[in-house]
Every structure is written in C-alpha cells, then in structure tokens.
Amino acid sequence: MSSKSLKKIRALKKEQINKIIKFAWQDKISFEEIEETTGLNEAEVIIVMRRELKAGSFRLWRKRVSGRLTKHKKLEKYKLDLE
C-alpha cells in the first residue's frame, strides 16, 4: 500500500469512516460506486474495514464480499457477457 493511500485513510473523519463501513456492508453497492462516492479504491476500503472492525467481523465481511458479483461491477459485466 502506498504512503499516499495511508495518508488518505488516516485523514478520514469518523463520519466518513462510518459511511464507508455502511457502504461496504451493503450488497448492492459495488466497490466502484464506493470509490466514486468516497474516493477510496477497493484496497483502501479493505484497509479501513480491517482497521475499524473486530477481527471476526472483518473475516465475515471478507468472506461475504469475496467474489460477490454485486460488489464487483467488472465481474458482473463478465457474467452478463457469458450469458
């Protein structure tokens, strides 16, 4: 992770962090939409979630979003292309 990303994450206010966590837990909001809204890419969202959630909650969230088509527009588009 670049130092620029870490500085960006450290500069977040509590309200912004809460918003990112809320978006990240919602199935219908993709990482691309989170990036458009907050300016944080998927890797940065993962760092925020790892820092802010308890270890068990983070593992549950990662298991839930890994490979989920609705969290990744690129995968969703790929699925549609295959049909």
BAFI-3210 file (N, C-alpha, C; in Angstrom, 3 decimals, decimal comma, padded with zeros to 6 digits):
// residues 83
n [1|2|3|4|5|6|7|8|9|10|11|12|13|14|15|16|17|18|19|20|21|22|23|24|25|26|27|28|29|30|31|32|33|34|35|36|37|38|39|40|41|42|43|44|45|46|47|48|49|50|51|52|53|54|55|56|57|58|59|60|61|62|63|64|65|66|67|68|69|70|71|72|73|74|75|76|77|78|79|80|81|82|83]
n.u [000,848|000,541|002,143|000,695|-001,947|-002,258|-002,022|-004,289|-006,276|-005,799|-006,538|-009,263|-012,418|-014,442|-017,160|-016,991|-015,666|-017,612|-019,579|-018,277|-017,975|-020,674|-021,469|-019,771|-020,724|-023,177|-024,773|-025,586|-024,130|-021,434|-017,802|-016,775|-018,720|-018,470|-015,916|-016,383|-017,989|-016,558|-013,859|-012,060|-010,353|-010,877|-008,885|-008,158|-010,581|-010,741|-008,590|-009,545|-011,773|-010,486|-009,051|-011,065|-013,081|-013,878|-011,817|-013,162|-015,517|-014,448|-013,361|-015,728|-017,025|-015,167|-015,323|-017,929|-017,996|-016,085|-015,630|-018,286|-020,680|-022,198|-020,635|-018,549|-018,333|-016,998|-016,864|-019,576|-020,259|-018,739|-020,073|-022,525|-021,701|-021,070|-023,484]
n.v [-001,170|002,184|005,136|007,387|006,459|005,542|007,951|009,229|007,598|007,869|010,505|010,530|011,368|010,425|010,258|009,892|007,441|005,798|005,973|004,737|002,142|001,437|001,505|-000,507|-002,838|-003,125|-005,060|-004,323|-002,167|-001,450|-001,824|-000,026|001,977|002,843|003,904|006,032|007,642|008,064|008,247|006,308|003,398|-000,171|-001,632|000,226|000,530|-002,002|-001,851|000,127|-001,225|-003,413|-002,078|-000,882|-002,719|-005,456|-008,385|-010,832|-009,880|-008,583|-010,776|-012,176|-010,261|-010,093|-012,715|-012,669|-010,696|-011,488|-012,294|-011,789|-010,929|-008,554|-006,764|-006,225|-004,644|-005,252|-008,062|-008,597|-007,585|-009,325|-011,743|-011,217|-010,999|-013,628|-014,890]
n.w [000,000|-000,787|000,546|000,101|-000,026|002,597|004,014|003,075|004,156|006,914|007,231|007,235|008,627|011,473|010,765|008,013|007,907|009,086|007,110|004,946|005,967|006,215|003,481|002,507|003,724|002,516|000,134|-002,445|-003,235|-005,131|-005,176|-006,974|-006,993|-004,377|-004,540|-006,329|-004,734|-002,309|-002,929|-002,291|-003,250|-003,849|-002,407|-000,468|000,905|002,017|003,798|005,560|006,588|007,838|009,813|011,343|012,045|014,286|014,509|013,890|012,709|010,510|009,070|008,489|006,870|004,706|003,701|002,885|000,825|-001,028|-004,289|-004,820|-007,093|-007,155|-005,766|-007,364|-010,216|-012,565|-012,552|-012,625|-015,138|-016,711|-016,203|-017,439|-020,061|-020,610|-020,695]
ca.u [000,000|001,359|002,042|-000,378|-003,202|-002,315|-002,297|-005,690|-007,095|-005,619|-007,186|-010,717|-013,132|-015,250|-018,398|-016,625|-015,381|-018,906|-020,235|-017,566|-018,345|-022,072|-021,475|-019,067|-021,570|-024,359|-024,504|-025,903|-023,212|-020,177|-016,588|-016,647|-019,605|-017,843|-014,805|-016,948|-018,558|-015,611|-012,505|-011,230|-010,481|-011,204|-007,824|-008,242|-011,774|-010,367|-007,754|-010,442|-012,568|-009,584|-008,702|-012,209|-013,917|-013,254|-011,221|-014,192|-016,419|-013,716|-013,310|-017,083|-017,247|-014,325|-015,903|-019,191|-017,826|-015,123|-016,224|-019,703|-020,833|-022,742|-019,610|-017,543|-019,011|-016,269|-017,316|-020,974|-020,246|-018,208|-021,143|-023,520|-021,100|-021,075|-024,861]
ca.v [000,000|003,389|006,085|008,311|005,821|005,535|009,323|009,494|006,855|008,480|011,823|010,375|011,673|009,298|010,187|009,315|006,021|005,132|005,911|003,721|000,839|001,202|001,169|-001,770|-003,949|-003,256|-005,938|-003,738|-001,066|-002,029|-001,105|001,083|003,041|003,372|004,753|007,263|008,437|008,399|008,424|005,179|002,215|-001,399|-001,955|001,186|000,170|-003,183|-001,387|000,785|-002,269|-004,173|-001,234|-000,445|-003,826|-006,514|-009,391|-011,767|-009,151|-008,366|-012,060|-012,425|-009,340|-010,502|-013,937|-012,283|-009,897|-012,087|-012,890|-011,437|-010,178|-007,215|-005,897|-006,018|-004,401|-005,942|-009,456|-008,584|-007,401|-010,568|-012,735|-010,871|-011,313|-015,076|-015,377]
ca.w [000,000|-000,912|001,655|-000,258|000,386|004,059|004,449|002,753|005,116|008,234|007,243|007,265|009,864|011,957|009,976|006,718|008,149|009,288|005,799|004,168|006,526|005,828|002,054|002,282|004,159|001,664|-001,009|-003,746|-003,547|-005,604|-004,810|-007,910|-006,511|-003,161|-004,980|-006,894|-003,651|-001,238|-003,430|-001,855|-004,093|-003,125|-001,451|000,636|001,668|002,797|004,908|006,519|007,252|008,704|010,964|012,140|012,516|015,079|013,624|013,427|011,808|009,262|008,343|007,987|005,755|003,570|003,151|002,249|-000,395|-001,950|-005,470|-004,960|-008,337|-006,954|-005,208|-008,396|-011,499|-013,627|-012,553|-013,046|-016,590|-017,264|-016,137|-018,441|-021,359|-020,788|-020,892]
c.u [000,891|001,157|000,948|-001,737|-003,345|-002,601|-003,761|-006,605|-007,007|-006,338|-008,709|-011,275|-014,022|-016,537|-018,133|-016,357|-016,679|-019,649|-019,599|-017,938|-019,772|-022,164|-020,866|-019,913|-022,773|-024,013|-024,669|-025,010|-021,859|-018,985|-016,365|-017,510|-019,053|-016,698|-015,303|-017,424|-017,501|-014,200|-011,558|-011,446|-010,718|-010,158|-007,868|-009,467|-011,463|-009,515|-008,613|-011,233|-011,699|-009,256|-009,871|-013,063|-013,141|-012,793|-012,268|-015,157|-015,737|-013,668|-014,668|-017,377|-016,454|-014,882|-017,168|-018,979|-016,881|-015,843|-017,686|-019,873|-021,320|-021,730|-018,545|-018,232|-018,320|-016,709|-018,756|-021,063|-019,761|-019,292|-022,177|-022,990|-021,130|-022,472|-025,322]
c.v [001,230|004,314|007,118|007,759|005,845|006,926|009,667|008,825|007,484|009,822|011,730|010,727|010,488|009,146|009,550|007,819|005,246|004,965|004,816|002,326|000,477|000,783|-000,210|-002,974|-004,163|-004,026|-005,242|-002,560|-001,675|-001,213|000,090|002,267|003,667|004,305|006,074|008,210|008,938|008,690|007,314|003,991|000,974|-001,738|-001,028|000,925|-001,036|-002,781|-000,715|-000,262|-003,071|-003,377|-000,992|-001,576|-004,747|-007,599|-010,351|-011,119|-008,906|-009,651|-012,399|-011,541|-009,753|-011,758|-013,596|-011,578|-010,525|-012,789|-012,571|-010,524|-008,750|-006,260|-005,549|-005,853|-005,130|-007,399|-009,555|-008,459|-008,678|-011,643|-012,471|-011,202|-012,803|-015,618|-015,186]
c.w [000,000|000,291|001,390|000,186|001,898|004,617|004,224|003,777|006,501|008,348|007,333|008,639|010,220|011,133|008,608|006,849|008,317|007,966|004,933|004,657|006,131|004,361|001,819|002,693|003,243|000,390|-002,354|-004,127|-003,904|-005,107|-005,740|-007,472|-005,234|-003,542|-005,556|-005,792|-002,668|-001,723|-003,009|-002,773|-003,225|-002,065|-000,232|001,508|002,553|003,997|005,985|007,294|008,225|009,974|011,903|012,711|013,444|014,112|013,058|012,442|010,469|008,438|007,737|006,778|004,526|002,906|002,361|000,912|-001,415|-003,099|-005,692|-006,170|-008,117|-006,346|-006,244|-009,744|-012,640|-013,709|-013,029|-014,559|-017,272|-017,279|-017,223|-019,838|-021,645|-021,096|-022,320]
res [m|s|s|k|s|l|k|k|i|r|a|l|k|k|e|q|i|n|k|i|i|k|f|a|w|q|d|k|i|s|f|e|e|i|e|e|t|t|g|l|n|e|a|e|v|i|i|v|m|r|r|e|l|k|a|g|s|f|r|l|w|r|k|r|v|s|g|r|l|t|k|h|k|k|l|e|k|y|k|l|d|l|e]
***
